[in-house]
Amino acid sequence: MTVPDSSASDPEGPEGSEGPESPVGPEDQVSQVSQVDQASQVSQAGPDDFSAPRSHGSPAPAGVAGQAGAAGPMGAACAGGPVRIDGPWTHRDVAANGARFHIAELGEGPLVLLLHGFPQFWWTWRHQLTALADAGFRAVAMDLRGVGGSDRTPRGYDPANLALDITGVIRSLGEPDAALVGHDMGGYLAWTAAVMRPKLVRRLVVSSMPHPRRWRSSMLSDFAQSRAGSFVWGFQRPWVPERQLVADDAALVGRLIRDWSGPRTPEFPGHAAIDVYRRAMCIPSTAHCSIEPYRWMVRSLARPDGIQFNRRMKRPVRVPTLHLHGSLDPAIRTRSAAGSGEYVEAPYRWRLFDGLGHFPHEEDPAGFSAELINWLKDPEPDR
């Protein structure tokens, strides 16, 4: 099946509700949760890194469900390895916004919803799941649409719809609101959800991602940030990025995580963690679905839906916000992220982790978790 560009999605939606359910039905799914373990192969292709885009408005690759890595050192694992990794947490699926989402949950108390970034999935929050549960929270890590154990749908990868996925999961969990904790793309969507559905967001924590308007302006006007985020421009090409991501058993995923990590914690990323993320990227159609949000972010810049989204994000965030960032993040420069406070009309706290890179929650899980939990428990977060 050819997956259409997600730019056709409506970036708005009704203001007072989760909006109409997505028109995507089971018969339209590229892949369902039950299909995660299917094996498939694709020809290996392309150079090892992403380069500048050659064209815009290109079609999605046909048959994206066949985007698993070819046999190699990781062999059978890369033919659709499991994402429901054992631990003290429990796994289940929840329905929201016309799709099914895989979650891992642990603990009881106020809900904290954890949102992963690229090129990862729910497992990136394994340290925080246990730390938050021990601290008296109900910690839930979800797989975003198209990633991990969640549905792969042929459309719906614009940030407004992805934010409705998140707020829909909050409601499906039976909670009145949640503290959102987002990293990278998950942070971009957490910013969006806090603007679109502020009544469902109790507090906001963002790591390694500026506010969407700040991201847009930095990518367009700051050459250093545009170069640091060159992978986003490279994602605009048809076919090639998907094939690069899964070539050689998703070796590029390991290189990206290593390159984006800081030097302070040599134990991360270890080989075992890298292998987990490589196997997850090799699940059929994951590479394509992971790239689609970035394609929308660039291709919509001059389109009505992108202009409308950017205008909508002018609305200030009115929930207490904690903004975390690694001082040596090579993908999102500190200067790009630091200006996000101007979009928050609520207590805003900026915390810079010295010597860490793009993954502070994994590079220093104890320090990150302590900062997160102390802030969530602080009754006066503006101090």
C-alpha positions as CSV (number, residue, x, y, z in Angstrom):
1,M,0.0,0.0,0.0
2,T,1.3,3.5,-0.8
3,V,1.2,5.6,2.3
4,P,0.0,9.1,1.4
5,D,1.8,12.2,2.8
6,S,0.3,13.1,6.2
7,S,0.1,16.7,5.2
8,A,-3.6,16.2,4.2
9,S,-4.5,16.0,7.9
10,D,-6.4,18.8,9.5
11,P,-4.1,20.6,11.9
12,E,-6.9,22.0,14.0
13,G,-9.8,20.0,15.3
14,P,-12.6,21.1,17.6
15,E,-11.4,23.2,20.5
16,G,-13.7,21.8,23.2
17,S,-13.2,18.0,22.6
18,E,-10.8,15.5,21.3
19,G,-12.4,16.0,17.9
20,P,-13.9,13.5,15.5
21,E,-12.2,10.2,15.5
22,S,-9.7,9.6,12.7
23,P,-11.4,8.2,9.6
24,V,-8.7,5.5,9.5
25,G,-10.3,2.1,10.0
26,P,-8.9,-1.3,10.6
27,E,-9.0,-2.1,6.9
28,D,-6.8,1.0,6.2
29,Q,-4.1,0.2,8.7
30,V,-0.7,-0.3,7.2
31,S,0.1,-2.5,10.2
32,Q,-1.8,-3.4,13.4
33,V,-0.3,-4.2,16.8
34,S,-0.8,-7.9,16.0
35,Q,1.4,-7.4,13.0
36,V,4.4,-6.1,14.8
37,D,6.2,-9.5,14.8
38,Q,5.8,-10.2,11.1
39,A,9.0,-10.6,9.2
40,S,9.8,-8.7,6.1
41,Q,12.8,-7.5,4.1
42,V,13.9,-4.5,2.0
43,S,16.9,-4.1,-0.2
44,Q,19.8,-2.3,1.5
45,A,20.5,1.1,0.1
46,G,22.0,4.5,0.3
47,P,24.9,6.2,2.0
48,D,25.4,6.0,5.8
49,D,24.2,9.5,6.6
50,F,21.4,11.8,5.7
51,S,22.1,14.6,3.2
52,A,20.2,17.6,2.0
53,P,16.9,17.0,0.3
54,R,16.7,16.7,-3.4
55,S,13.0,17.3,-3.8
56,H,9.8,18.1,-2.0
57,G,6.3,16.7,-2.2
58,S,7.6,13.2,-3.0
59,P,5.4,10.1,-2.6
60,A,5.8,7.7,0.3
61,P,7.4,4.4,-0.6
62,A,5.1,1.7,-1.7
63,G,4.6,-1.2,0.6
64,V,6.0,0.3,3.7
65,A,5.1,-2.7,5.7
66,G,8.1,-4.4,4.1
67,Q,10.7,-2.1,5.7
68,A,12.6,-4.5,7.9
69,G,16.3,-5.0,7.7
70,A,17.9,-7.7,5.7
71,A,19.4,-10.7,7.4
72,G,22.7,-10.0,9.0
73,P,24.4,-10.1,12.4
74,M,21.1,-9.4,14.2
75,G,19.3,-11.9,12.0
76,A,15.9,-13.0,13.2
77,A,15.6,-10.2,15.8
78,C,15.6,-7.7,13.0
79,A,12.7,-9.5,11.3
80,G,10.3,-7.8,13.6
81,G,11.6,-8.2,17.2
82,P,9.3,-7.7,20.2
83,V,8.9,-4.3,21.8
84,R,7.1,-5.6,24.9
85,I,10.2,-5.9,26.9
86,D,9.9,-7.6,30.3
87,G,10.2,-5.6,33.5
88,P,8.3,-4.5,36.6
89,W,5.8,-2.7,34.4
90,T,2.7,-4.1,32.6
91,H,2.0,-3.9,28.9
92,R,-1.4,-3.3,27.3
93,D,-3.1,-1.5,24.4
94,V,-5.5,1.5,24.7
95,A,-7.7,3.0,22.0
96,A,-7.6,6.7,21.3
97,N,-8.2,9.0,18.3
98,G,-9.1,6.2,16.0
99,A,-6.0,4.0,16.6
100,R,-4.6,1.6,19.2
101,F,-1.5,2.5,21.3
102,H,0.8,0.4,23.2
103,I,1.6,1.5,26.8
104,A,3.8,0.3,29.6
105,E,2.6,1.3,33.0
106,L,3.8,1.1,36.6
107,G,2.7,2.5,39.9
108,E,-0.3,4.3,41.4
109,G,-1.0,7.9,41.9
110,P,-1.2,11.1,39.7
111,L,-0.6,10.2,36.1
112,V,2.7,11.0,34.4
113,L,2.6,10.3,30.7
114,L,6.1,9.8,29.1
115,L,6.6,10.5,25.4
116,H,9.6,9.2,23.5
117,G,11.5,10.8,20.7
118,F,13.4,9.7,17.6
119,P,14.8,7.1,17.0
120,Q,13.5,5.4,20.1
121,F,10.3,4.0,21.6
122,W,8.7,3.6,25.0
123,W,11.7,1.7,26.4
124,T,13.8,4.9,26.5
125,W,11.8,5.7,29.8
126,R,12.6,2.5,31.6
127,H,14.6,4.2,34.3
128,Q,11.9,6.9,34.9
129,L,9.1,4.4,35.0
130,T,10.5,2.7,38.1
131,A,11.7,6.0,39.7
132,L,8.3,7.7,39.2
133,A,6.4,4.6,40.5
134,D,8.6,4.5,43.6
135,A,7.9,8.2,44.1
136,G,4.1,7.7,44.2
137,F,3.1,8.4,40.6
138,R,1.3,6.3,38.0
139,A,3.9,6.3,35.3
140,V,2.9,5.4,31.7
141,A,5.2,5.3,28.7
142,M,3.4,5.2,25.4
143,D,4.5,4.3,21.9
144,L,3.7,7.2,19.5
145,R,1.6,6.5,16.4
146,G,3.6,4.3,14.0
147,V,6.3,3.3,16.4
148,G,6.9,0.3,18.7
149,G,3.7,-1.6,19.5
150,S,1.3,1.1,18.3
151,D,-0.8,1.1,15.1
152,R,0.9,2.2,11.9
153,T,-1.8,4.2,10.1
154,P,-1.5,5.6,6.5
155,R,-2.0,9.1,7.6
156,G,-2.3,11.3,10.8
157,Y,1.4,12.2,11.4
158,D,0.9,16.0,11.7
159,P,1.7,17.3,15.2
160,A,-1.9,18.4,15.9
161,N,-3.3,14.9,15.3
162,L,-0.4,13.3,17.2
163,A,-1.1,15.6,20.1
164,L,-4.7,14.4,20.0
165,D,-3.4,10.9,20.2
166,I,-1.7,11.8,23.5
167,T,-4.6,13.6,25.1
168,G,-6.9,10.8,23.9
169,V,-4.7,8.3,25.7
170,I,-5.0,10.4,28.9
171,R,-8.8,10.1,28.7
172,S,-8.7,6.4,27.8
173,L,-6.7,5.8,30.9
174,G,-9.6,7.2,32.9
175,E,-7.6,10.2,34.2
176,P,-8.8,13.8,34.3
177,D,-5.3,15.1,33.4
178,A,-1.6,14.2,33.3
179,A,1.8,15.6,33.7
180,L,3.4,15.3,30.2
181,V,7.1,14.4,29.9
182,G,8.4,14.5,26.4
183,H,11.8,14.0,24.8
184,D,12.8,15.2,21.3
185,M,9.7,14.6,19.1
186,G,7.8,13.6,22.2
187,G,8.7,17.1,23.6
188,Y,7.5,18.8,20.4
189,L,4.1,17.0,20.8
190,A,4.0,17.8,24.5
191,W,4.3,21.5,23.8
192,T,1.5,21.1,21.2
193,A,-0.8,19.2,23.5
194,A,-0.3,21.8,26.3
195,V,-1.5,24.5,23.9
196,M,-4.3,22.5,22.2
197,R,-5.8,20.8,25.3
198,P,-4.6,22.7,28.4
199,K,-7.3,21.3,30.7
200,L,-5.8,17.8,30.2
201,V,-2.2,18.8,30.9
202,R,-1.5,19.3,34.6
203,R,2.2,20.1,34.2
204,L,4.6,20.0,31.3
205,V,8.2,18.7,31.1
206,V,10.2,18.9,27.9
207,S,13.7,17.6,27.2
208,S,15.9,18.3,24.3
209,M,13.3,20.1,22.2
210,P,12.4,23.8,21.9
211,H,8.9,25.2,21.6
212,P,7.6,24.5,18.0
213,R,7.7,28.1,17.0
214,R,11.2,28.4,18.4
215,W,12.2,25.2,16.5
216,R,10.8,26.6,13.3
217,S,12.6,30.0,13.6
218,S,15.9,28.4,14.6
219,M,15.9,25.9,11.7
220,L,15.1,28.7,9.2
221,S,17.3,31.5,10.5
222,D,20.1,30.0,12.5
223,F,22.6,28.3,10.2
224,A,24.3,26.4,13.1
225,Q,21.0,24.9,14.2
226,S,20.0,24.2,10.6
227,R,23.3,22.3,10.2
228,A,22.9,20.5,13.5
229,G,19.4,19.4,12.4
230,S,20.5,18.5,8.9
231,F,18.9,15.0,9.3
232,V,15.5,16.7,9.2
233,W,16.3,18.2,5.8
234,G,17.5,14.8,4.6
235,F,14.2,13.2,5.7
236,Q,12.4,15.1,3.0
237,R,13.7,12.8,0.2
238,P,11.5,9.9,-0.9
239,W,12.4,6.3,-0.2
240,V,16.1,6.9,0.7
241,P,15.8,7.8,4.4
242,E,13.7,4.7,5.2
243,R,16.2,2.5,3.5
244,Q,19.1,4.1,5.2
245,L,17.5,3.6,8.6
246,V,17.0,-0.1,8.2
247,A,20.1,-0.9,6.1
248,D,22.7,-3.2,7.8
249,D,20.2,-4.1,10.5
250,A,19.5,-0.5,11.3
251,A,23.1,0.3,12.0
252,L,22.4,4.0,11.4
253,V,20.2,4.1,14.5
254,G,23.1,3.1,16.6
255,R,25.4,5.7,15.0
256,L,22.8,8.5,15.5
257,I,22.4,7.6,19.2
258,R,26.1,7.4,19.8
259,D,26.8,10.7,17.9
260,W,24.1,12.6,19.7
261,S,25.1,11.4,23.2
262,G,27.5,13.4,25.4
263,P,30.9,12.2,26.5
264,R,30.2,12.3,30.2
265,T,28.6,8.9,30.6
266,P,30.6,6.4,28.5
267,E,28.3,3.5,29.8
268,F,25.5,5.0,27.6
269,P,24.9,4.0,25.0
270,G,25.9,0.4,25.6
271,H,25.7,-2.3,22.9
272,A,22.7,-3.9,24.5
273,A,20.7,-0.7,24.5
274,I,21.7,0.1,20.9
275,D,20.6,-3.4,19.8
276,V,17.1,-2.8,21.4
277,Y,16.6,0.4,19.4
278,R,18.0,-1.2,16.2
279,R,15.5,-4.1,16.5
280,A,12.6,-1.7,17.1
281,M,13.4,0.3,14.0
282,C,13.5,-2.8,11.9
283,I,9.8,-3.6,12.7
284,P,8.0,-3.3,9.4
285,S,6.9,0.3,8.5
286,T,8.5,1.9,11.6
287,A,11.2,3.7,9.6
288,H,8.6,5.4,7.4
289,C,6.2,6.3,10.2
290,S,9.1,7.7,12.3
291,I,10.1,10.0,9.5
292,E,6.6,11.3,8.6
293,P,6.3,13.9,11.4
294,Y,9.5,15.5,10.2
295,R,8.3,15.5,6.7
296,W,5.2,17.4,7.7
297,M,7.2,19.9,9.8
298,V,9.2,20.9,6.7
299,R,6.8,20.5,3.8
300,S,4.0,22.4,5.6
301,L,6.2,25.5,6.3
302,A,4.6,27.5,3.4
303,R,1.3,25.6,3.2
304,P,-1.9,26.8,4.8
305,D,-2.0,23.9,7.3
306,G,1.5,24.6,8.5
307,I,0.9,28.4,8.7
308,Q,-2.3,27.7,10.6
309,F,-0.5,25.4,13.0
310,N,2.3,27.9,13.6
311,R,-0.3,30.7,14.2
312,R,-2.1,28.4,16.7
313,M,1.1,27.8,18.6
314,K,1.3,31.5,19.4
315,R,-1.1,30.8,22.2
316,P,0.9,30.7,25.4
317,V,1.4,27.6,27.5
318,R,-0.4,28.2,30.7
319,V,0.7,25.2,32.8
320,P,3.9,25.0,34.9
321,T,6.7,24.0,32.7
322,L,10.1,22.4,33.3
323,H,12.6,22.6,30.4
324,L,15.6,20.2,30.5
325,H,18.5,20.2,28.2
326,G,22.0,18.7,27.8
327,S,24.7,21.3,27.4
328,L,26.5,19.2,24.7
329,D,23.4,18.3,22.7
330,P,24.6,18.2,19.1
331,A,21.2,17.8,17.5
332,I,19.3,20.7,19.3
333,R,21.6,23.5,20.3
334,T,21.3,25.1,23.7
335,R,20.7,28.5,22.2
336,S,17.8,27.1,20.2
337,A,16.0,25.6,23.2
338,A,16.7,28.3,25.7
339,G,14.4,30.9,24.1
340,S,11.3,28.8,24.6
341,G,10.3,30.4,27.9
342,E,8.9,33.4,26.0
343,Y,5.9,31.1,25.0
344,V,5.1,30.2,28.6
345,E,2.8,32.3,30.8
346,A,3.2,30.1,33.9
347,P,6.0,29.1,36.2
348,Y,8.9,28.1,33.9
349,R,12.1,26.5,35.1
350,W,15.1,25.9,32.8
351,R,17.7,23.3,33.8
352,L,20.9,22.6,31.9
353,F,22.7,19.3,32.5
354,D,26.4,19.9,32.2
355,G,28.3,17.5,30.0
356,L,25.2,15.6,28.7
357,G,24.0,15.3,25.1
358,H,20.7,14.7,23.5
359,F,19.5,11.9,25.8
360,P,19.9,13.2,29.4
361,H,17.2,10.8,30.7
362,E,19.4,7.9,29.7
363,E,22.9,9.4,30.0
364,D,22.2,10.4,33.6
365,P,19.0,8.6,34.6
366,A,19.4,9.2,38.3
367,G,20.1,12.9,38.0
368,F,17.3,13.4,35.4
369,S,14.8,11.4,37.5
370,A,15.6,13.3,40.7
371,E,15.2,16.7,38.9
372,L,11.9,15.5,37.4
373,I,10.4,14.1,40.6
374,N,11.4,17.0,42.8
375,W,9.8,19.4,40.4
376,L,6.6,17.3,40.1
377,K,6.3,17.2,43.9
378,D,7.1,20.9,44.4
379,P,3.9,22.7,45.2
380,E,5.5,26.0,44.2
381,P,7.3,25.2,40.9
382,D,8.0,28.9,40.2
383,R,10.7,29.0,42.9
